[in-house]
């Protein structure tokens, strides 16, 4: 019998991950514990001296207003990895540079290539400061433009019951600290969820996310902060 893997990330990423899990032989169970919501953005927020764009999340592009993308699309876009780069091309950016897959390495690459430039950073309201800090240390002016927010979800017991189907969960994929906190609340507040998931191993995308998990759970951390490394931790599906 295939391992049942709970996917806590928001849509549309949850469905994309489910397809990957199915292809690997696992049984995905979708229970997003956070969601992304667009934020209002004024076109005038773009600095006139901007020479490049940085993106570390495809959600920043998905929620960006069309007018903002139109204004920025002629500037070179530096994307964190392959999927975000493809999202940038689909959004309409003419020149897209694909990064090495993590924000810190992207910052180092941009610092070498661009020098003391002014960079527009399309991002979420909830984000780690390391990317901006790293660029700033290297002399860049970073102008963040927040296009979306990430909020935790508190699914009703009836919804959780329907999703879990009365069967135990073998593994849980956790992609953000918000989802980690929401998962902890779920386990503490809903007896059925605790019973069906107490023996699951929680695979977290980073150490920061793992630190947000409640005590008493089995937790493993991906060696690199990307989904390929996270899914590799699952091992054999049977």
C-alpha positions in Angstrom: 0.0 0.0 0.0 1.4 3.4 -1.0 2.4 5.9 1.6 -0.2 8.6 2.2 1.5 12.1 2.1 -0.2 15.2 3.4 0.5 18.3 1.3 0.0 21.5 3.4 1.2 24.1 0.8 -1.3 26.5 -0.8 -2.8 26.2 -4.2 -1.8 26.1 -7.1 1.4 24.6 -5.7 -0.5 21.9 -3.8 -2.0 20.3 -6.9 1.4 20.5 -8.7 3.0 18.7 -5.8 0.2 16.1 -5.8 0.9 15.3 -9.4 4.6 14.8 -8.6 3.8 12.5 -5.7 1.4 10.4 -7.8 4.1 10.0 -10.4 6.5 8.8 -7.7 4.0 6.2 -6.4 2.7 8.0 -3.3 -0.9 8.8 -2.4 -1.2 12.6 -1.9 -3.7 14.1 0.5 -4.3 17.8 -0.1 -4.9 19.9 3.0 -3.6 23.4 2.4 -2.9 25.2 5.7 -2.1 28.6 4.2 -3.2 30.6 1.2 -1.8 33.5 -0.7 -3.9 36.7 -1.2 -3.1 39.6 -3.6 -2.1 43.0 -2.2 -2.9 46.4 -3.8 0.1 47.7 -5.7 0.5 51.1 -7.3 2.5 51.4 -10.5 4.1 54.5 -9.1 5.9 52.4 -6.5 8.5 51.4 -9.1 11.7 53.6 -8.8 12.7 55.5 -11.9 16.3 54.4 -11.6 15.5 50.6 -11.4 17.8 48.5 -13.6 16.7 45.0 -12.8 14.0 42.8 -11.2 14.4 40.1 -8.6 11.9 37.3 -7.9 12.2 34.5 -5.4 8.7 33.2 -5.5 6.4 32.5 -8.4 3.5 33.8 -6.2 4.9 37.3 -6.5 4.4 37.1 -10.2 1.1 35.4 -10.1 -0.4 38.1 -7.9 1.3 41.1 -9.5 -1.1 43.4 -11.3 -0.8 43.4 -15.1 0.0 47.1 -15.1 3.0 46.6 -12.8 4.3 43.7 -15.0 3.9 45.8 -18.1 5.9 48.6 -16.6 8.7 46.2 -15.5 8.8 43.7 -18.3 11.6 45.3 -20.3 14.0 45.1 -17.4 16.1 42.0 -16.9 14.4 39.7 -14.4 16.5 37.5 -12.1 14.5 34.5 -10.9 15.5 32.2 -8.1 15.2 29.0 -10.1 13.7 27.2 -13.1 10.0 27.3 -12.1 10.1 30.9 -11.1 12.0 31.8 -14.3 9.3 30.1 -16.4 6.6 32.0 -14.5 8.4 35.2 -15.3 8.5 34.4 -19.0 4.8 33.5 -19.0 4.1 36.8 -17.2 5.7 38.7 -20.0 9.3 39.5 -19.0 11.5 39.7 -22.1 14.8 38.9 -20.5 14.9 36.3 -17.7 18.0 35.0 -15.9 17.5 31.7 -14.1 19.2 31.5 -10.7 20.8 28.5 -8.9 17.7 27.6 -6.9 18.0 29.4 -3.6 17.7 33.0 -2.6 21.2 33.4 -1.0 23.0 32.1 -4.1 20.8 34.3 -6.3 21.8 37.4 -4.3 25.5 36.5 -4.6 25.1 36.0 -8.4 23.3 39.3 -8.8 25.9 41.2 -6.8 28.7 39.9 -9.1 26.7 40.7 -12.3 25.1 44.0 -11.4 27.3 45.8 -9.0 25.7 48.8 -7.2 22.4 48.7 -9.0 18.8 49.6 -8.0 16.8 46.4 -7.9 13.0 46.0 -7.7 12.2 42.9 -5.6 8.8 41.4 -6.3 7.9 39.6 -3.1 5.4 38.6 -0.5 4.6 40.5 2.8 5.8 37.4 4.7 9.4 36.7 3.7 12.9 36.0 5.1 15.1 39.1 5.2 18.3 37.3 4.1 18.0 38.0 0.4 17.5 41.8 0.8 20.2 41.9 3.5 22.7 40.1 1.3 22.1 42.4 -1.7 22.4 45.5 0.6 25.7 44.4 2.1 27.0 44.2 -1.4 26.1 47.8 -2.2 22.8 47.3 -4.0 19.7 49.4 -3.4 16.7 47.0 -3.0 13.2 48.3 -3.4 10.7 45.6 -2.3 7.2 45.6 -3.9 4.9 43.3 -2.0 2.3 41.8 -4.3 0.8 39.1 -2.0 0.3 38.1 1.6 0.4 34.6 3.1 -2.3 33.8 5.7 -2.7 30.7 7.8 -5.9 28.6 7.4 -7.9 26.9 10.2 -9.9 24.2 8.4 -13.1 23.0 10.1 -13.1 19.5 11.6 -15.6 18.3 9.0 -13.3 19.4 6.2 -10.3 17.7 7.8 -12.4 14.5 8.4 -13.3 14.5 4.7 -9.8 15.0 3.5 -8.2 12.4 5.8 -10.9 9.8 5.1 -10.3 8.1 8.4 -7.0 6.7 7.3 -3.6 7.4 8.9 -1.1 9.8 7.3 2.5 8.5 6.8 4.2 11.8 6.0 3.6 15.5 6.0 5.2 18.1 3.7 5.6 21.5 5.3 6.7 24.4 3.1 6.4 27.5 5.4 6.5 28.6 9.1 2.9 29.7 8.8 1.9 26.2 7.7 4.0 24.7 10.5 2.2 26.7 13.1 -1.2 25.9 11.6 -0.4 22.2 11.6 0.5 22.4 15.2 -2.8 24.1 16.0 -4.6 21.4 14.0 -3.0 18.6 16.0 -3.7 20.3 19.3 -7.3 21.3 18.6 -8.7 18.3 16.6 -8.5 14.9 18.2 -9.1 13.0 14.9 -6.2 14.9 13.2 -3.9 14.1 16.1 -4.9 10.4 16.1 -4.4 10.0 12.3 -1.2 12.0 12.1 0.7 11.6 15.4 3.0 8.9 13.9 3.7 10.7 10.6 7.1 12.1 9.8 7.0 15.8 9.1 9.4 16.8 6.3 10.2 20.5 6.4 11.7 22.7 3.6 14.1 24.4 6.0 15.4 24.5 9.6 13.5 27.7 10.3 10.3 25.9 9.3 11.1 22.9 11.4 11.7 25.2 14.4 8.1 26.3 14.1 6.7 22.8 14.5 5.3 21.7 17.9 7.2 19.4 20.2 6.7 15.7 20.1 6.6 15.2 16.3 9.1 13.4 14.1 10.7 16.1 12.0 13.3 15.9 9.2 14.7 18.9 7.2 15.5 19.0 3.5 19.3 19.4 2.9 18.5 22.1 0.4 15.5 24.5 0.4 13.7 23.2 -2.7 11.0 20.6 -3.4 13.3 18.1 -5.1 15.3 17.8 -1.9 12.1 17.6 0.2 10.6 14.8 -1.9 13.8 12.9 -1.9 13.4 12.5 1.9 10.3 10.4 1.4 12.2 7.4 0.2 10.3 4.3 -1.1 6.6 4.9 -1.7 5.6 1.4 -0.5 
